[in-house]
């Protein structure tokens, strides 16, 4: 019998294990999963909503617990086991059982590395103080909830205005706290064009969040009790009772590097389209890998559950004897801060230019409903296209109700190499409560198509 | 100077006139529009919301009034003028000025027929009784509002459960009336598969609408005052204070027929992709035409503002000396009945089979949000695909909040001839308040892809 060993029991690892098991029974393939944490398949992206108490139980974030995998799918999940070494010659992995600090070495026929990503914690003075939290794992979420319950929290500083940062800012507003959101950049959500980032910043300010930009953090200062009490930035100081870091994540590829498995400049493990590394019998999937961006053709490191699940399924299909190909990513993402929705896909203008495109961009603001239908909200749709051809390269949306999910239409258009002109003719839906006759997406496409036709540049 | 004459001053006609004017100044092209009604460019699709009093003024439904076209664009809009004849040899049109019953004959260099569609009013006994209304024009809406204001309306019967029927049912519920929705078919919204139509029917019933199906109307009966008081159907009688008909529309192509311009079996004027009829210098656009369906390749008659606007813009571009092509339709549409959203695009299974495809279909029900995030609603996504290849042919969605607009993603996929497998890999957006990790669209695609791979039939 063959043995598949999986390192990491979250989205990519468990998708792969489940898929392989569906294709091959327990009499043909043994599957062992080493997971360093206490559970499997949890939704890290749900943690802000747990902190907000919108989701009241951390258990609710667990899509499927280890017992279910063991009982229903004969997958030997070993929690609290941290893999410390891979020997690709001997085809073994060594894991430490964290419960009793003993090591176990296990041979594999096939190995899947699905070690995920870790929060970036830069070496800033005081960053290790009590009261400074990251937001990546269920224990992180539990620690923040405990701090809220146990301390008299009134003011929170969120450092880093990426997805997690803005979502945590929302969470703390919903908790009723005074929230400071701090970022080194001049606008939040750096993947967004600054013009759209500014819209997000002003909507957050209007919602009462203190948005402190151009403010690289230089230190965290403790109060008399040794607990963090102040964030020091290049743009002033913020007194606070709690600090949450949202400074992005990096692929957990150190194990792979040590085993001689090639890793991209961004730290992601390099795989082919079937999720194979260049080392025989070693596969990788999820946040620990570098994905191929369909528009730029470059290897990116996008840590999103959507991608991790799909890559895991792809790897699992191939490991189970089927054939699957992971077709690459657009980096499509949505998020929300209170009443403001944000979506993005493909390349920003900056990214497009860096990738070698002669690119143009336009922002079009339109209402989410027919002009006479009450309750609509403005949304700004930004399109990035290749000059000359008009091929769509990227899109961003910032707006109110029902704005963000329109990014899926744009992602589908970009996926299919549509031009702005083609998009402007697309037969999209309309009814007064849902959109103007020309959906904002079509309005933006039409403006872009005109610019392309006239040979105009960035507007 | 050339003269463009446009018959019909609504979406298609005024889009064409405006577009032609943008391309050619008033010193090059004279534009005359004959409109039989009292205004231009009104949103017929807004009438249900005006009747509901969600929109409080009929004027709000007028996107642009005749004066604006005259003053800002030098378009000679002649309202209350009904064109009664086209002479394609002499290149003239004759219109009756309804204000004083005089005729005017005007020569054209180019003629655009944009006469729209009319409500179907079948020859049913009593259908002309006072209190029986259609819903197509602003005067229709005004008449219904007046009836509500002037009579003691408690119970309303809506005959026909198409878009307009279900939207009018919603409108009368919002007005606080007792609403009966009557249709000859076994499920509402016949474009929907009966399995999804049944979901709509039960949601309407739960919302308190009396849904009477399999009930062909055989007569309308007056009360003592001569006003309609009862609807007689093949499935029982309904006492009511007011009747609204939503029995569909038919292209207004009689003028074209009389002028010898070819019309399709469905009554729509036949045009090429530039919106030219086969008669020299005669163009047509909007609800009066037959459109090419991109999936079936057949000529359909889809009366939707989205299509009318795009066809008008296309015709106007070509009339203005530019070059544009109308790429055809998918019949994408959305509507809503209270809390239930409905979307559809492409072909139903029945339509696909009628068009000669060997087609399979599947319904997948999934939540609109991450499983742990509160407030989500189930939605059912139905996909129709070609057996063997898995090419997507059509899609339908019925669900709660944020369900319907997902049809745009599916329309974009179908437009691009994607297969179910390709769709299942698409990089769509995810965040807990917006979708599960696998959006319902992707879940449905994945199930369909599996069926195609296994060679399974209708599920």
Interface residues (C-beta under 8 A of the other chain):
Chain A: X11 X43 X45 X46 X49 X54 X55 X60 X61 X63 X163 X167 X294 X304 X305 X306 X307 X309 X310 X326 X327 X328 X329 X330 X331 X332 X333 X334 X335 X336 X343 X345 X370 X371 X372 X373 X374 X402 X404 X405 X406 X407 X408 X409 X411 X412 X413 X415 X416 X418 X422 X425 X426 X427 X428 X429 X430 X431 X432 X433 X434 X435 X437 X438 X439 X441
Chain B: X11 X43 X45 X46 X49 X54 X55 X60 X61 X63 X163 X167 X294 X304 X305 X306 X307 X309 X310 X326 X327 X328 X329 X330 X331 X332 X333 X334 X335 X336 X343 X345 X370 X371 X372 X373 X374 X402 X404 X405 X406 X407 X408 X409 X411 X412 X413 X415 X416 X418 X422 X425 X426 X427 X428 X429 X430 X431 X432 X433 X434 X435 X437 X438 X439 X441
